[in-house]
C-alpha cells in the first residue's frame, strides 16, 4: 500500500465517519487542538487503523500522534 492510499483512506474515514469537513483534513492538522478529537474519537481511530490496515494501536501510542501526518507516518511505518 502506498502512502497516498493510506492518506486517502484515512482522510475518508475522518470525513465520512468522524464528520469533519474536507477543508479541515490537512497533514499539519493537530488531532486534539485543531480537530478536537475526543477519547471516543481516539477509540474509533484505533479501531479504524486496526481493521483497515491490520495494525493494532494502543492508546498510549495514539496519544503520541499529534498531527494527521504523524498518523499517516505511523501507519506507513507499521504496515
C-alpha positions as CSV (number, residue, x, y, z in Angstrom):
1,X,0.0,0.0,0.0
2,X,1.4,3.4,-0.9
3,X,1.4,6.4,1.4
4,X,-1.0,8.1,-0.9
5,X,-3.5,5.2,-0.4
6,X,-3.0,5.5,3.3
7,X,-3.7,9.2,3.2
8,X,-6.8,8.8,1.0
9,X,-8.3,6.0,3.2
10,X,-7.5,7.9,6.4
11,X,-8.9,11.2,5.2
12,X,-12.1,9.4,4.0
13,X,-12.5,7.9,7.5
14,X,-12.2,11.4,9.1
15,X,-14.6,12.9,6.7
16,X,-17.3,10.2,6.4
17,X,-17.1,8.6,9.8
18,X,-16.0,11.4,12.1
19,X,-17.9,14.0,10.1
20,X,-15.1,16.5,9.5
21,X,-15.1,18.9,6.6
22,X,-12.6,18.1,3.8
23,X,-11.0,21.5,4.4
24,X,-10.2,20.6,8.0
25,X,-8.2,17.5,6.9
26,X,-4.7,18.6,6.3
27,X,-1.4,16.9,7.1
28,X,-0.5,19.5,9.7
29,X,-3.9,19.5,11.4
30,X,-3.4,18.6,15.1
31,X,-5.8,15.8,16.2
32,X,-6.6,17.3,19.6
33,X,-6.1,21.0,19.1
34,X,-7.3,21.6,15.6
35,X,-9.8,18.8,15.2
36,X,-10.9,18.4,18.8
37,X,-10.5,14.6,18.8
38,X,-12.1,13.2,22.0
39,X,-11.3,9.9,23.7
40,X,-14.3,8.4,21.9
41,X,-12.9,9.5,18.6
42,X,-9.5,8.1,19.6
43,X,-11.0,4.7,20.1
44,X,-12.7,5.0,16.7
45,X,-9.4,5.9,15.1
46,X,-7.6,3.0,16.8
47,X,-10.3,0.6,15.6
48,X,-10.1,2.0,12.1
49,X,-6.4,1.6,11.9
50,X,-6.6,-2.0,13.2
51,X,-9.5,-3.0,10.8
52,X,-8.3,-1.2,7.7
53,X,-4.5,-1.6,8.0
54,X,-4.2,-4.6,10.3
55,X,-2.1,-2.5,12.8
56,X,-3.0,-2.8,16.5
57,X,-2.6,0.6,18.1
58,X,-2.7,1.2,21.8
59,X,-3.9,4.4,23.3
60,X,-0.5,5.5,24.6
61,X,0.8,5.2,21.0
62,X,-2.1,7.2,19.8
63,X,-1.5,9.9,22.4
64,X,2.0,10.4,20.9
65,X,0.5,11.0,17.4
66,X,0.0,14.8,17.2
67,X,-0.9,15.6,13.6
68,X,-2.6,13.8,10.8
69,X,0.9,13.5,9.1
70,X,2.1,11.7,12.2
71,X,-0.8,9.3,11.9
72,X,-0.1,8.7,8.2
73,X,3.6,8.0,9.0
74,X,2.7,5.7,11.9
75,X,0.5,3.6,9.6
76,X,3.1,3.6,6.8
77,X,5.9,2.6,9.2
78,X,3.9,-0.2,10.8
79,X,2.1,-1.5,7.8
